[in-house]
Amino acid sequence: MMATTDLSLPVSTATKGLTTTSYVTITPELILLDGRPLLTVKKAVEDESLLLKNLYDDLKAKRIMAETDASIDETMTFRGEITIQADEDIPFEVLKRVLYTCGQVGYNNMLLAVISSAE
């Protein structure tokens, strides 16, 4: 996964590498799922609900597809994994809504993309 050029990931000492998952990107302007824009950060801040409907709908469709694939091939089981990469200056309120929405669809194994400070 490549961080988009318009965001700066936070630094972390975590050493676990990335796995292949769908990913939510939160730039200063947009919230994207697998590179596809879903809504603006401004709209996410203004929304009264914790649940971000566009993100919820797209994640639910991805989960249904994964579960359908798993019924054909057991090695493709839905694991509830999602990677979230967010600009370090994104308001926590936006990140909280993204995390909440992911959890409501069953994406409870959330991985946060950071820049490693490990030497």
C-alpha distances in whole Angstrom, upper triangle without the diagonal:
4,7,9,12,15,14,14,13,15,16,17,19,17,16,14,11,8,9,8,9,10,9,11,11,14,15,18,19,18,16,14,13,10,10,14,16,19,21,21,21,25,26,24,26,29,29,31,30,27,26,23,25,22,19,22,23,20,18,22,22,18,20,23,21,20,23,25,23,24,28,27,25,25,22,20,21,20,19,18,15,12,10,11,10,13,15,17,20,19,23,23,24,21,19,22,22,19,19,23,22,19,22,24,22,22,18,20,17,15,12,12,9,11,12,14,18,19,21
4,6,9,12,11,12,11,14,15,17,19,18,17,16,13,11,13,12,13,13,11,12,10,13,13,16,18,16,16,14,14,11,10,14,16,19,20,20,20,24,25,24,25,29,29,31,30,28,26,24,26,23,20,23,24,21,20,24,24,21,23,26,24,23,27,28,26,27,31,31,29,29,26,24,25,23,22,21,18,15,12,12,10,12,13,16,18,18,22,22,24,21,19,23,23,20,20,24,23,21,24,26,25,25,21,22,20,17,15,13,10,11,11,14,17,19,21
4,6,8,7,8,8,11,13,15,18,17,17,17,15,13,15,14,14,14,11,11,8,10,10,13,15,14,13,12,13,12,11,14,15,17,18,18,17,21,22,21,22,26,26,29,28,25,25,22,24,22,19,22,24,21,20,24,24,22,24,27,26,25,28,30,28,29,33,33,31,31,28,26,27,25,23,22,18,15,12,11,7,9,9,12,15,15,18,19,21,18,17,20,21,18,19,22,22,20,23,25,24,24,21,22,20,17,14,12,9,9,10,13,16,18,20
4,6,6,8,10,13,16,18,21,21,21,21,18,16,18,17,17,15,12,12,8,10,8,11,12,11,12,11,13,12,9,12,13,16,16,16,16,19,20,20,21,24,25,28,27,25,24,22,23,21,19,22,23,21,21,24,24,22,25,28,26,26,29,31,29,31,34,34,33,33,31,28,29,26,25,24,20,17,14,12,9,10,9,13,14,14,18,19,21,18,17,21,21,18,20,23,22,21,24,26,25,26,22,24,22,19,17,15,12,13,13,17,19,22,24
4,6,8,10,14,16,19,22,22,23,23,21,19,21,20,20,19,16,15,12,12,9,11,12,13,14,14,16,15,13,15,15,18,18,17,17,20,22,21,22,25,27,30,29,28,27,24,26,24,22,25,27,24,24,28,28,26,28,31,30,30,33,34,33,35,38,38,36,37,34,32,33,30,29,27,24,21,17,16,12,12,10,13,14,15,19,21,23,20,19,23,23,21,23,26,25,24,27,29,29,29,26,27,26,22,20,17,14,14,14,17,19,22,24
4,7,10,13,16,19,23,23,24,24,22,21,23,22,21,20,16,14,11,10,7,7,9,10,12,13,16,16,13,15,14,17,16,14,14,16,19,18,19,22,23,27,27,25,25,22,24,22,20,24,25,23,24,27,28,26,28,31,30,30,33,35,34,36,39,39,38,38,36,33,33,31,30,27,24,21,18,15,12,10,8,11,11,12,16,18,20,17,17,21,21,19,21,24,23,23,26,28,28,29,26,27,26,22,20,17,15,15,15,19,20,24,25
4,6,10,13,16,19,19,21,21,20,18,21,21,20,18,15,13,9,8,6,7,10,11,12,13,15,15,13,16,15,17,16,15,13,16,18,17,18,21,23,25,25,23,23,21,23,22,20,23,25,23,22,26,27,25,27,30,30,29,32,34,33,34,38,38,37,37,34,32,32,29,27,25,22,19,15,12,9,7,5,8,9,9,13,15,17,15,14,18,19,17,18,22,21,21,24,26,26,27,23,24,23,19,17,14,12,11,12,16,17,21,23
4,7,9,13,16,17,19,19,18,17,20,21,20,20,16,15,11,10,9,10,13,14,15,16,18,18,16,19,18,20,20,18,16,18,21,20,20,23,25,27,27,24,25,23,26,24,22,25,27,25,24,28,29,27,29,32,32,31,34,36,35,35,39,40,38,38,35,32,33,30,28,26,22,19,16,13,9,8,5,6,8,10,13,15,18,16,15,18,20,18,19,22,23,22,24,27,27,27,24,24,23,19,17,13,11,9,9,13,14,17,19
4,7,9,13,13,15,16,15,14,17,18,18,17,14,13,11,10,10,12,15,15,15,15,17,17,16,19,19,20,20,19,16,20,22,20,20,24,25,27,26,23,24,22,25,24,21,24,26,24,23,26,28,25,27,30,30,28,31,34,33,33,36,37,35,35,32,30,30,27,25,23,19,16,13,10,7,6,5,5,9,10,13,14,17,15,13,17,18,16,17,20,21,20,22,25,25,25,21,21,19,16,13,10,7,5,6,10,12,15,17
4,7,10,11,14,15,15,15,18,20,20,20,16,15,13,12,13,14,17,18,17,18,19,20,20,22,22,23,22,21,18,21,23,21,21,24,25,27,26,23,24,23,26,26,23,25,28,26,24,28,30,27,28,32,32,30,33,35,34,34,38,39,37,36,33,31,31,28,26,23,20,18,14,12,9,8,7,5,9,10,13,13,16,16,13,16,19,17,17,20,22,20,22,25,26,25,22,21,19,16,13,10,8,5,6,9,10,13,16
4,7,9,11,13,14,15,18,21,21,21,18,18,16,16,16,17,21,21,21,21,22,22,22,25,25,26,26,25,22,25,27,25,24,28,29,31,30,27,27,27,30,29,26,28,31,29,27,30,32,29,30,34,34,32,34,37,36,35,39,40,38,36,34,32,32,29,26,25,21,19,16,14,12,12,11,9,12,14,17,16,20,19,16,19,22,20,19,23,24,23,24,27,28,27,24,23,20,17,14,11,9,6,5,6,6,9,12
4,5,8,11,12,14,17,20,20,21,19,19,18,18,19,20,23,23,22,23,23,23,23,26,27,27,27,26,24,27,29,26,26,30,30,31,30,27,28,27,30,30,26,28,31,29,27,30,32,29,29,33,33,31,33,36,35,34,38,39,36,35,32,30,30,28,25,23,20,18,15,14,13,13,13,11,15,16,18,17,21,20,17,19,22,20,19,22,24,22,23,27,27,26,22,21,18,16,13,10,9,6,6,5,6,8,11
4,6,9,12,14,17,21,21,23,21,21,21,21,22,24,27,27,26,26,26,25,26,29,30,31,31,30,27,31,32,29,29,33,33,35,33,30,30,30,33,33,29,31,34,32,29,32,34,31,31,35,34,32,34,37,36,35,38,39,37,35,32,31,30,29,25,24,21,20,17,17,16,17,17,15,19,20,22,20,24,24,20,22,25,23,21,25,27,24,25,29,29,27,24,22,19,17,14,12,12,9,8,6,5,5,9
4,6,9,11,14,17,18,20,18,19,19,20,22,24,27,26,24,24,24,23,24,28,28,29,30,29,27,30,32,28,29,33,32,33,32,28,29,28,31,31,27,28,31,29,26,29,31,28,28,31,31,28,30,34,32,31,35,36,33,31,28,27,27,25,22,21,18,17,14,15,15,16,17,16,19,20,22,20,23,23,19,21,24,21,19,23,24,22,22,26,26,24,21,19,16,14,11,10,10,8,9,7,8,8,11
4,6,10,13,16,18,20,19,20,21,22,24,26,29,28,26,25,24,23,25,28,29,30,31,31,29,33,34,31,32,35,35,36,34,31,31,30,33,32,28,30,32,30,27,30,31,28,28,31,31,28,30,33,31,30,34,34,31,30,26,26,26,25,21,21,18,18,15,16,16,18,20,19,22,23,25,23,27,26,22,24,26,24,22,25,26,23,24,28,27,25,22,20,17,16,12,12,11,10,10,7,9,7,10
4,7,9,13,14,17,16,19,19,21,23,26,28,27,25,24,22,21,23,26,28,28,30,30,28,32,33,30,31,34,34,35,33,29,29,29,31,30,26,27,29,27,24,27,28,25,24,28,27,24,26,29,27,26,30,31,28,26,23,22,22,21,17,18,14,15,13,15,15,18,20,19,23,23,25,23,26,25,21,23,25,22,20,23,24,21,21,25,24,22,19,17,14,13,10,11,10,11,11,10,12,11,14
4,7,10,12,15,15,17,18,20,22,25,27,25,23,22,20,19,20,24,26,27,28,29,28,31,32,29,31,34,34,35,33,30,29,28,30,29,25,26,28,26,23,26,27,23,23,27,26,23,25,28,26,25,29,29,26,25,21,21,21,20,17,17,14,14,11,14,14,17,19,19,23,23,25,24,27,25,21,23,25,22,20,24,24,21,22,25,24,22,19,18,14,13,10,11,9,10,11,10,13,12,15
4,7,9,11,11,14,15,18,19,23,25,23,20,18,17,15,17,20,22,23,25,26,25,29,29,27,28,32,31,33,30,27,26,25,27,25,22,23,25,22,20,22,23,20,20,23,22,20,22,25,23,22,26,26,23,23,19,18,18,17,15,15,11,10,8,11,11,15,17,18,22,21,24,23,25,23,19,21,23,19,18,21,21,18,19,23,21,20,16,16,13,11,8,9,8,10,11,12,15,15,18
4,6,10,11,14,16,19,21,25,26,23,21,19,16,14,17,20,22,23,25,27,26,30,30,27,29,33,31,33,30,27,26,25,26,25,21,22,23,20,18,20,21,17,17,20,19,16,19,21,19,18,22,23,20,19,16,14,15,14,12,12,9,9,9,12,13,17,20,21,25,24,26,24,26,24,21,22,23,20,18,21,21,17,19,22,20,18,14,15,12,11,9,11,11,13,15,15,19,19,21
4,7,9,13,15,18,20,24,25,22,19,17,14,11,14,17,20,21,24,25,25,29,29,26,29,32,30,32,30,27,25,24,24,22,19,20,21,18,16,18,18,14,15,18,16,14,17,19,16,16,20,20,18,17,14,12,13,13,11,12,9,9,9,12,14,17,20,22,25,24,26,25,27,24,21,23,23,19,18,21,20,17,18,21,18,17,14,15,13,12,11,13,12,15,17,18,22,22,24
4,6,10,12,16,19,22,23,20,17,14,11,9,12,15,17,18,20,22,22,26,26,23,26,29,27,29,26,23,21,20,21,19,16,16,17,14,12,15,15,11,12,15,14,11,15,17,15,15,19,19,18,17,15,12,12,11,9,9,6,5,6,10,12,16,19,21,24,22,24,23,24,21,18,20,20,16,15,18,16,13,15,17,15,14,11,13,10,10,9,12,12,15,18,19,23,23,26
4,7,10,13,16,20,20,17,13,11,7,6,9,11,14,14,17,19,19,23,22,20,23,26,24,26,23,21,19,17,17,15,12,13,14,11,9,12,12,9,10,14,12,11,14,16,15,16,19,20,19,19,17,14,14,12,11,10,8,5,6,9,11,14,17,20,22,20,22,21,22,19,16,18,17,14,14,16,14,11,14,16,13,13,10,13,11,10,10,12,12,16,19,21,24,25,28
4,6,10,13,16,17,14,10,8,6,5,8,10,12,13,15,16,16,20,20,17,20,23,22,24,22,19,17,15,17,15,11,13,15,12,10,14,14,11,13,16,16,15,18,20,19,20,23,24,23,22,20,17,17,15,14,12,9,6,5,6,7,10,14,16,19,16,19,18,19,16,13,16,15,11,12,15,13,11,14,16,14,14,11,13,12,10,9,10,9,13,16,18,22,23,26
4,7,10,13,13,10,7,6,5,6,8,9,10,10,12,13,13,16,16,14,16,19,18,21,19,16,15,12,14,12,9,12,13,11,10,14,15,13,14,18,17,17,20,22,21,22,25,27,26,25,24,20,20,17,16,13,11,7,6,5,6,8,11,14,16,13,15,15,15,12,10,13,12,8,10,13,11,9,13,15,14,14,11,13,13,10,10,10,10,13,16,19,22,24,27
4,6,10,10,8,6,5,6,8,7,9,9,10,11,11,11,15,15,13,16,19,18,21,20,17,16,14,16,14,11,14,16,14,13,17,18,16,18,21,21,20,23,25,25,26,29,30,29,29,27,24,24,21,20,17,14,11,8,6,5,6,8,12,13,11,14,14,15,12,10,14,13,10,12,15,14,13,16,18,17,18,15,17,16,13,12,10,10,12,15,18,21,23,26
4,7,8,6,5,6,9,11,10,11,10,10,10,9,8,11,13,11,12,16,16,19,18,16,15,13,16,14,12,15,17,15,15,19,20,19,20,24,24,23,26,28,28,29,32,33,32,32,30,27,27,23,22,19,17,13,11,8,6,4,6,10,10,8,10,11,12,9,8,12,11,9,11,14,14,13,17,18,18,20,17,18,18,14,14,11,11,13,15,19,21,24,27
4,5,5,6,8,11,13,11,12,10,12,11,9,8,11,13,12,13,16,17,20,20,19,18,16,18,16,15,18,20,18,18,22,23,22,24,27,26,26,29,31,31,32,35,36,35,35,33,30,30,27,26,23,20,17,14,11,8,6,6,9,9,8,11,13,14,11,11,15,14,12,15,18,17,17,20,22,22,23,20,22,21,18,17,14,13,14,16,19,21,25,27
4,6,9,11,15,17,14,15,13,14,12,9,7,9,12,12,12,15,17,20,20,19,19,17,19,18,17,20,22,21,21,25,26,25,27,30,30,30,33,34,34,35,38,39,39,39,37,34,33,30,29,26,24,20,18,14,12,8,7,9,8,6,9,12,13,10,12,15,15,14,17,19,19,19,22,24,24,26,23,24,24,20,20,17,16,16,18,21,23,26,29
4,7,10,14,16,13,13,10,11,9,6,5,7,10,10,11,13,15,19,19,18,18,15,17,16,15,19,20,19,20,23,24,24,26,28,28,29,32,33,33,35,38,39,38,38,37,33,33,30,29,26,24,21,19,15,13,11,10,13,11,10,12,15,14,11,13,16,15,14,18,20,19,19,23,24,24,26,23,25,25,22,21,19,18,19,21,24,26,30,32
4,6,10,12,10,10,7,7,6,4,5,8,9,9,11,13,14,18,18,17,16,13,14,12,12,15,17,15,16,20,20,20,22,25,25,25,28,30,30,31,34,35,35,35,33,30,30,27,26,23,21,18,16,13,12,10,11,14,13,11,13,15,14,11,12,15,14,12,15,17,16,16,20,21,20,23,20,22,23,19,19,17,17,18,20,24,26,29,32
4,7,10,9,8,6,6,6,6,6,10,10,9,11,14,14,17,16,14,13,10,12,10,8,12,14,12,13,16,17,16,19,21,21,22,25,26,26,28,31,32,31,31,30,27,26,23,22,19,18,14,13,10,10,9,11,14,14,11,13,14,13,9,10,13,11,9,12,14,12,13,16,17,17,19,17,18,19,16,16,15,15,17,20,23,26,28,31
4,6,5,5,4,5,7,9,10,13,13,12,15,17,17,20,18,17,15,12,13,10,8,12,13,10,11,15,15,14,17,19,19,19,22,24,23,25,28,29,28,29,27,24,24,21,21,18,16,13,12,10,10,10,12,16,17,14,16,17,17,13,13,15,14,11,13,16,13,13,17,17,16,18,16,18,18,16,16,15,14,17,20,23,26,28,31
4,5,5,7,7,10,12,13,17,16,14,18,20,18,21,19,17,15,12,13,10,7,10,11,8,8,12,12,10,13,16,15,15,18,20,20,21,24,25,25,25,24,20,20,17,17,15,13,10,10,9,10,12,15,18,19,16,18,18,18,15,14,16,14,11,13,15,12,11,15,16,14,16,13,16,16,14,14,14,14,17,20,23,26,28,31
4,6,9,10,13,15,16,20,19,18,21,23,22,25,23,21,19,16,16,13,11,14,14,10,10,14,13,11,14,16,15,15,18,19,18,20,23,24,23,24,22,18,19,17,17,15,13,10,10,10,11,13,16,19,21,19,21,21,21,18,16,19,18,14,16,18,15,14,17,18,16,17,14,17,17,15,14,14,14,17,19,22,26,27,30
4,6,9,12,13,15,18,18,17,20,23,22,25,24,22,20,17,17,14,12,16,16,12,13,17,16,14,17,19,18,18,22,23,22,24,27,27,26,27,25,22,23,20,21,19,17,13,12,12,11,13,15,18,20,18,20,21,21,18,17,20,18,15,17,20,17,16,20,21,19,20,18,20,20,17,17,16,15,17,19,22,26,28,30
4,6,10,12,14,17,16,16,19,21,20,23,22,21,18,15,15,11,10,14,13,10,12,15,14,13,17,18,17,18,22,22,22,24,27,27,27,28,26,23,24,21,22,20,18,15,14,14,14,15,17,20,21,19,21,22,21,18,18,20,18,15,18,20,17,16,20,20,18,20,18,21,21,19,19,18,18,21,23,26,29,31,34
4,6,8,11,13,13,13,16,17,17,20,19,19,17,13,13,10,10,13,13,11,13,16,16,15,18,20,20,21,24,25,25,27,29,30,30,31,30,26,26,23,24,21,20,16,16,14,14,14,15,19,19,16,18,20,19,15,16,18,16,14,17,19,16,16,20,20,19,21,19,22,22,20,20,19,18,21,23,27,30,32,34
4,7,10,12,10,10,14,15,14,17,16,16,13,10,9,6,7,10,10,9,11,14,14,14,17,19,19,20,23,24,24,26,28,29,30,30,29,26,26,22,23,20,19,16,16,14,15,15,17,20,20,16,18,19,17,14,15,17,14,12,15,16,13,14,17,17,16,19,17,20,21,19,20,19,19,22,25,28,31,33,36
4,7,8,7,7,11,11,11,15,14,14,13,9,9,7,8,12,12,12,14,16,17,17,20,22,22,23,26,27,28,29,32,33,33,34,33,29,29,25,25,22,21,18,18,15,15,14,16,19,18,14,15,17,15,12,13,15,12,11,15,16,13,15,18,18,18,21,19,21,23,20,21,20,20,22,25,29,31,34,37
4,5,5,6,9,10,11,14,15,15,14,11,12,11,11,15,16,15,17,20,20,21,23,25,25,27,29,30,31,33,35,36,36,37,35,32,31,28,28,24,23,20,19,16,15,13,14,17,15,12,13,15,14,10,13,15,13,12,16,17,15,17,20,20,20,23,21,23,24,21,22,20,20,22,24,28,30,33,36
4,5,5,6,9,10,13,14,13,13,11,13,12,12,15,17,17,18,20,22,22,24,26,27,27,30,32,32,33,36,37,37,37,36,32,32,28,27,24,23,19,18,15,14,11,11,14,12,9,9,12,10,7,10,12,11,11,14,15,14,16,19,19,20,23,21,22,23,20,20,18,18,20,22,26,28,31,34
4,5,5,6,9,12,14,14,15,12,14,14,15,17,19,19,20,23,24,25,27,29,30,31,33,34,35,36,39,40,40,40,39,36,35,31,31,27,26,23,22,18,17,15,14,16,14,11,11,13,11,9,13,14,13,13,17,17,17,19,22,22,23,25,24,25,26,23,24,22,22,23,25,29,31,34,37
4,5,5,6,10,11,12,12,9,11,11,12,15,16,17,18,20,22,23,24,26,27,29,30,32,33,35,37,38,39,39,38,34,33,30,29,26,25,22,22,19,19,16,17,19,17,13,13,15,12,10,13,14,12,13,16,16,15,17,20,19,20,23,22,24,26,23,24,22,23,25,27,31,33,36,39
4,6,5,9,9,9,9,7,10,10,10,13,15,15,16,18,20,21,22,24,26,27,28,30,31,32,35,36,36,36,35,32,31,27,26,23,22,19,19,16,16,14,15,17,15,11,11,11,9,6,10,10,8,9,12,12,11,14,16,16,18,20,19,20,22,19,21,19,20,22,25,28,30,33,36
4,6,8,10,10,11,10,13,14,14,16,18,19,20,22,24,24,26,28,29,30,32,34,35,36,38,40,40,39,38,35,34,30,29,25,25,22,21,18,18,15,15,16,14,11,9,10,7,6,10,11,9,11,14,14,14,17,19,19,20,23,22,22,24,21,22,20,22,23,26,29,30,33,36
4,6,9,10,12,11,13,14,15,17,19,20,21,23,25,26,27,29,31,32,33,35,36,37,39,41,42,41,41,37,36,32,31,28,27,24,24,21,21,18,19,20,17,14,12,14,10,10,14,14,11,14,17,16,16,19,21,20,22,25,24,25,27,24,26,24,25,26,29,32,34,37,40
4,6,8,9,8,10,12,13,14,16,18,19,20,22,23,24,26,28,29,30,32,34,35,36,38,39,39,38,35,33,29,29,25,25,23,23,20,21,19,20,21,19,16,14,14,11,10,13,13,10,12,15,14,13,16,18,17,19,22,21,22,25,23,25,23,25,27,30,33,35,38,41
4,7,9,10,11,14,15,15,17,20,20,21,23,25,25,27,29,30,31,33,35,36,37,40,40,39,39,36,34,30,30,26,26,24,25,22,23,21,22,23,21,18,15,15,11,12,15,13,10,14,16,13,13,17,18,17,19,22,22,23,25,23,26,25,27,29,32,34,36,39,42
4,5,7,9,12,13,12,15,17,17,18,20,22,22,24,26,27,27,30,32,32,34,36,37,36,36,33,31,27,26,23,23,21,22,20,22,20,22,23,22,18,16,15,11,11,13,11,8,11,13,10,10,14,14,13,15,18,19,19,22,21,23,23,25,27,31,33,35,38,41
4,6,9,12,11,11,14,16,15,16,19,20,20,22,25,25,26,28,30,30,32,34,35,34,33,30,28,24,23,20,20,18,19,17,19,17,20,20,20,16,14,12,9,9,10,8,5,8,9,7,7,11,11,10,13,16,16,16,19,17,20,19,22,24,27,30,32,34,38
4,6,9,8,7,10,13,12,13,16,17,17,19,21,22,22,25,26,27,29,31,31,31,31,27,25,22,21,17,18,16,18,16,18,18,20,21,21,17,16,15,12,11,11,10,6,8,9,7,5,9,10,8,10,13,14,15,18,16,19,19,22,24,28,30,33,35,38
4,6,6,6,9,10,11,12,14,16,16,18,20,21,22,24,26,27,28,31,31,31,30,27,25,22,21,18,18,16,17,15,17,16,18,20,20,16,15,15,12,10,11,11,7,7,10,9,6,9,11,10,11,14,14,16,18,16,19,19,20,23,26,29,32,34,37
4,5,5,6,9,10,10,12,14,15,16,18,20,21,22,24,25,27,29,30,30,30,26,25,21,22,18,19,17,19,17,19,19,21,24,23,19,19,18,16,13,15,14,10,10,13,11,8,11,13,11,11,15,15,17,20,19,21,21,23,26,29,32,35,37,40
4,5,5,6,9,10,11,13,14,16,17,19,20,21,23,24,26,28,29,29,29,25,24,21,21,18,19,16,17,16,18,18,20,23,23,19,19,19,17,14,15,16,12,11,14,13,10,11,14,13,12,16,15,18,20,19,21,21,22,25,28,31,34,36,39
4,6,5,6,8,10,11,12,14,15,16,18,20,21,22,24,26,26,27,26,22,21,18,18,15,15,12,14,13,15,15,18,20,21,17,18,17,15,12,13,13,10,8,11,11,7,8,11,11,10,13,12,15,16,15,17,17,18,22,25,28,31,33,36
4,6,5,6,9,10,10,12,14,15,16,18,20,21,23,25,25,25,25,21,20,16,17,14,15,13,15,14,17,18,21,23,23,20,20,19,17,14,14,14,11,9,11,10,6,7,9,8,7,10,10,13,16,15,17,18,20,24,27,30,33,34,38
4,6,5,6,9,10,11,12,14,15,17,18,20,21,23,24,25,25,21,20,17,18,15,16,15,17,17,19,20,23,26,26,23,23,22,20,17,18,17,14,13,14,13,10,10,13,11,9,12,13,16,18,18,20,21,23,26,30,32,35,37,40
4,5,5,6,9,10,11,12,14,15,17,18,20,22,22,23,23,19,18,15,17,14,15,13,15,15,17,18,21,24,25,22,23,22,21,18,17,18,15,13,14,14,11,10,13,12,10,13,12,16,17,16,18,19,20,24,27,30,33,35,38
4,5,5,6,9,10,10,12,14,15,16,18,20,20,21,20,16,15,12,13,10,11,10,12,13,16,17,21,23,24,21,22,21,20,17,16,16,14,11,12,12,9,7,10,10,7,9,8,12,13,13,15,17,18,22,25,28,31,32,36
4,5,5,6,9,10,11,12,14,15,17,19,20,20,20,16,15,12,13,11,13,12,16,16,19,21,24,27,28,24,25,24,22,20,19,18,16,14,14,14,10,9,11,9,6,9,9,13,15,15,18,20,22,25,29,31,34,35,39
4,5,5,6,9,10,11,12,14,16,17,18,19,19,16,15,12,15,13,15,14,17,18,21,22,26,28,29,26,27,26,25,22,21,21,19,16,17,17,13,12,14,13,10,12,12,16,17,18,20,22,23,27,30,32,36,37,40
4,5,5,6,9,10,11,12,14,16,16,17,16,13,12,10,12,10,11,11,14,16,18,21,24,27,28,25,26,25,24,22,20,21,19,16,16,17,14,11,14,13,10,11,10,14,15,15,17,19,20,24,27,29,33,34,37
4,5,5,6,8,10,10,12,14,15,15,15,11,10,7,9,8,10,11,14,16,20,22,26,28,29,26,27,26,25,22,21,21,19,16,16,16,13,11,12,12,8,8,9,12,13,14,17,19,21,25,28,30,33,34,37
4,5,5,6,9,10,11,13,14,15,16,12,11,9,12,12,14,15,18,20,23,25,29,31,33,30,30,29,28,25,24,24,22,19,19,19,16,14,15,14,10,11,12,15,17,18,21,23,25,29,32,33,37,38,41
4,5,5,6,9,10,11,12,13,14,10,11,9,13,13,14,15,18,20,23,25,29,31,33,30,31,30,29,27,25,26,23,21,21,21,18,16,17,17,13,14,14,17,18,19,21,23,24,28,31,33,36,37,40
4,5,5,6,9,10,10,11,11,7,7,6,9,10,11,13,16,19,22,25,28,30,32,30,31,29,29,26,25,25,23,20,20,20,18,15,16,16,13,12,12,15,15,17,18,21,22,26,29,30,34,34,37
4,5,5,6,9,10,10,11,8,7,6,10,11,13,15,19,21,24,27,31,33,35,32,33,31,31,28,26,26,25,22,21,21,19,16,17,16,13,12,13,16,16,18,20,24,25,29,32,33,37,37,40
4,5,5,7,9,10,12,9,9,9,13,14,16,18,21,24,27,30,33,36,37,35,36,34,33,31,29,29,27,25,24,24,21,19,20,19,16,15,16,19,20,22,24,27,28,32,34,36,39,39,42
4,5,5,6,8,9,6,8,9,12,14,16,17,20,23,26,29,33,35,37,35,36,35,34,31,30,30,28,25,25,25,23,20,21,21,17,17,17,20,19,21,23,26,27,30,33,34,38,38,40
4,5,5,5,7,5,5,7,10,13,15,17,20,23,27,30,33,35,38,35,36,35,34,32,30,30,28,26,25,25,23,20,20,20,17,16,16,18,18,20,22,25,26,30,33,33,37,37,39
4,6,6,9,8,8,10,14,16,18,21,24,27,30,33,37,39,41,38,39,37,37,34,33,32,31,28,27,27,25,22,22,22,19,18,19,21,21,24,25,29,30,34,36,37,41,40,43
4,7,9,8,10,12,16,18,20,22,25,28,31,34,38,40,42,40,41,39,39,36,34,35,33,30,30,30,28,25,25,25,21,20,21,23,23,25,27,30,31,35,37,38,41,41,43
4,5,6,8,11,14,17,18,20,23,27,29,33,36,38,41,39,40,38,38,36,34,34,33,30,29,29,27,24,25,25,22,20,20,22,21,24,25,28,29,32,35,35,39,38,40
4,5,6,10,12,15,17,19,22,26,29,32,36,37,40,38,39,37,37,35,33,33,32,29,27,28,26,23,23,24,21,19,19,20,19,22,23,27,28,31,34,34,37,37,39
4,6,9,11,14,15,18,20,24,26,30,33,35,38,36,38,36,36,34,31,31,31,28,26,27,26,23,23,24,21,19,18,19,18,20,21,24,25,28,31,31,34,33,36
4,7,9,12,12,15,18,21,24,27,31,33,35,33,35,33,33,31,28,29,28,25,24,25,23,19,20,21,18,16,15,17,16,18,19,22,23,27,29,30,33,33,35
4,6,9,11,14,17,20,24,27,30,32,35,32,33,31,31,29,27,27,26,23,22,22,21,18,17,18,15,13,13,15,14,17,18,22,23,26,29,30,33,33,35
4,6,8,11,14,17,21,24,27,29,31,29,30,28,28,26,23,23,22,19,18,19,17,14,14,15,12,9,9,11,11,14,15,19,21,24,27,28,31,31,34
4,5,9,12,15,19,22,26,27,29,27,28,26,26,24,21,21,21,18,16,17,16,13,12,14,12,9,8,9,8,11,12,16,18,21,24,25,28,28,31
4,7,10,13,16,19,23,24,26,24,25,22,22,21,18,18,17,15,13,13,13,9,9,11,9,6,4,6,6,8,11,14,16,20,23,24,27,28,31
4,7,10,13,16,20,21,24,22,23,21,22,20,17,17,17,14,12,14,13,9,10,13,11,9,6,7,5,6,7,11,13,16,19,20,24,24,27
4,7,10,13,17,18,21,18,20,18,19,17,14,15,15,11,10,12,12,8,10,13,11,10,6,8,6,5,6,9,10,14,17,19,22,23,26
4,7,10,13,15,18,16,18,17,18,16,12,14,15,11,10,14,13,10,12,15,14,13,10,11,9,6,5,6,7,10,14,15,19,20,23
4,6,10,12,14,12,14,13,15,12,9,11,12,9,9,12,12,10,12,15,15,15,11,12,11,7,6,5,6,9,13,15,18,20,23
4,7,9,12,10,13,13,15,12,10,13,14,11,11,15,15,13,16,19,18,18,15,15,14,10,9,6,5,7,10,13,16,19,22
4,6,8,7,10,10,12,10,8,11,13,10,11,15,15,14,17,19,20,20,17,17,16,13,11,8,8,9,11,15,17,20,23
4,5,6,9,11,13,11,10,14,15,13,15,18,18,18,20,23,23,24,21,21,20,16,15,11,10,10,11,15,16,20,22
4,6,9,10,13,12,10,14,16,15,15,18,20,19,21,24,25,25,22,21,21,17,15,11,11,9,11,14,15,18,21
4,6,9,11,11,10,14,15,15,16,19,20,20,22,25,26,27,24,23,23,19,18,14,14,13,14,17,18,22,24
4,6,8,7,7,10,12,11,13,16,17,17,19,21,23,24,21,21,21,17,17,13,14,14,16,19,20,23,26
4,5,6,7,9,10,11,13,15,16,17,19,21,22,24,21,21,22,18,18,15,16,16,19,21,22,26,29
4,5,5,6,9,10,10,12,14,15,16,18,20,21,19,18,19,16,16,14,15,16,18,21,22,25,28
4,6,5,6,9,10,10,12,14,15,17,19,20,19,18,20,17,18,16,18,19,22,24,26,28,32
4,5,5,6,9,10,11,12,14,15,17,19,17,17,18,15,16,14,16,17,20,23,25,28,31
4,5,5,6,9,10,11,12,14,16,17,15,14,15,12,13,11,13,14,17,20,22,25,28
4,5,5,6,9,10,11,12,15,15,14,13,15,12,14,13,15,17,20,22,24,27,30
4,5,5,6,9,10,10,13,14,13,14,16,13,15,14,17,19,22,25,27,29,33
4,5,5,6,9,10,11,13,11,12,13,11,12,12,14,16,20,23,25,27,31
4,6,5,6,9,10,11,9,9,10,8,10,10,13,16,20,21,24,26,29
4,6,5,6,9,10,10,9,12,11,14,14,17,20,23,25,28,29,33
4,5,5,7,9,9,10,13,11,14,15,18,21,24,26,29,31,34
4,6,6,7,5,7,9,8,11,13,15,18,22,24,27,28,32
4,5,5,5,5,8,9,12,14,17,20,24,25,28,29,33
4,6,7,8,12,12,16,17,20,24,27,29,32,33,37
4,6,8,11,12,15,17,20,23,27,29,32,33,36
4,5,8,10,14,16,19,23,26,27,30,31,35
4,6,7,10,13,16,19,22,24,27,28,31
4,6,9,12,15,18,22,23,26,26,30
4,7,10,13,16,19,20,23,23,27
4,7,10,13,16,17,20,21,25
4,6,9,13,14,17,18,21
4,6,10,12,15,16,19
4,7,9,13,14,17
4,6,9,11,14
4,6,9,12
4,5,8
4,6
4
